[in-house]
Amino acid sequence: MKPKPALVDQPIYQRIYSVVQQIPAGRVATYGQIATVVGNCTARMVGYAMAAVDGSSAVPWQRVINAQGKISPRADSLSTEQQRVRLAEEGIMFEPAGRVNLRRYRWSGPPLEWLLAHGFDPEPTWREG
């Protein structure tokens, strides 16, 4: 039987979605944070991938926000409000300026075991705030 390919060998959107699916409810990650974990990826690419997620998908797209701790505006303002509502339902509190306190709610990243099991770099170079 042929071994299952590592996630790092999959198309970029699949790698992004696999990492985002690791973010637990009640936590958020930034576009740049996801891009660094994925490797050979940019924050903008992560944004495009999140915009392409179907509403019925298992990918928790609402948990990815910008580096300022804000929801990035979308062409469809209904999606922007839906993201805010979903995060609030998960216990994420917004400050009066519409920001999420990243020190409080930022996800620390996938566990080392998950990274190694899926072929990702266990020491990504991402460092933010």
N, C-alpha and C positions, 0 to 999 in steps of 0.2 A: 504494500500500500504506500502510495506517495505521501510524504509528510505535508501537512498543511503549511502553505506559505506564511511567512511572518507578515504582520500587518504593514511593516515598512515596505513591503514589496507590492502593496495594494495601491490603487489609484489614490491621489491626494485627498479627494473628498471623503473616501472611505476611511482613510487614516484620521482625518479631522473628526468625522462622526464617531469613530471608535474612541477617541480621546474624550470628546465631549460627553459621551455616554457614561464616562467614569465620574463625572461631577455629581456629587450627591445633592439631593434636595436640601435647600437651606444654605447653599454655597454658590458662589459665582466665580468665574474665571474671565480674564480679559482675552481679547482677540490675540494680542501679542503673546500671552502666556501659552495659549493653545498652539500657536504657530511654532513656538520654540520647542515644545514637547514633540510636536509632529516632525519637526526638522525639515529643512529645505522648503520652507513655507513662510508666507508673510501674513501679517495681521489682516491685510486686505483680502487675501485668499480665504482666510477663515470667515471673514464677513460675507463674502460671496457664497461660501458653502452654507452658512447659516440662513442666508436669504433664500437658498434653494430648497430648504427643508420643507417638506409637505406637512401641513398642520396635523395630520394623523400619524406622523412618524414617531418612533420611540426615541429620537434624538432630542434631548432637552435643550433646544436652541435658546430658550429664554435665559439660561444660566450663563450666557456669554455676553459680556458688556464691554464698554470701552475702558481705556486705561485711566480715565477721569472718574470712573465709578458710575458712569451714566449709561443710560440706554441710548444707543445710536439711533437717530431718527431714520425711519424707513419711508419709502415712497408711499406706502400704505399706512396712514396714521393709525388705523385700527389695529394693525400688528404691533405698533409701538405701545399702545395702551394695553393690548392683550399681554405683552411681555411684562409690563409693570404689574398687572393684576396677577399673573402666574407667579411672579417672584414674591409678591406680597402674600399669596396663598401658601407659599413655602416658608414663610416666616422672615423673609428679607424685609428689613425696614429701610425706608428712604428718608434721607435728611431733607430739610425744607428746600434746599436747592436742587432736589431731584437726584442726588447722588446716593450711591450705596457706599457704606464705610468698608473699604477694601481691607482694612486691617482686621475688621471683625468678621467679614463674610467671605474673604478670598479663600478659594480652595487651594490646598497645599500641593496639589498635583497627584498623579497616579502613584500608587504604591510601587516601590522598587521591584517587587516580584512581578507585578503586572507589566511594567516596562520591559523587564528582561524576558518574560514569557512571550512578549509580542514583538521583540526585536528592536525596541526603541532605545535610544541613548539614555543610560541611567543618570547621566549628569548633564542635562541640557544647560545651555549658557544663559538662559533667561534669568534676569534679575530686574525686578521692578519695585520701586518704592520701598 
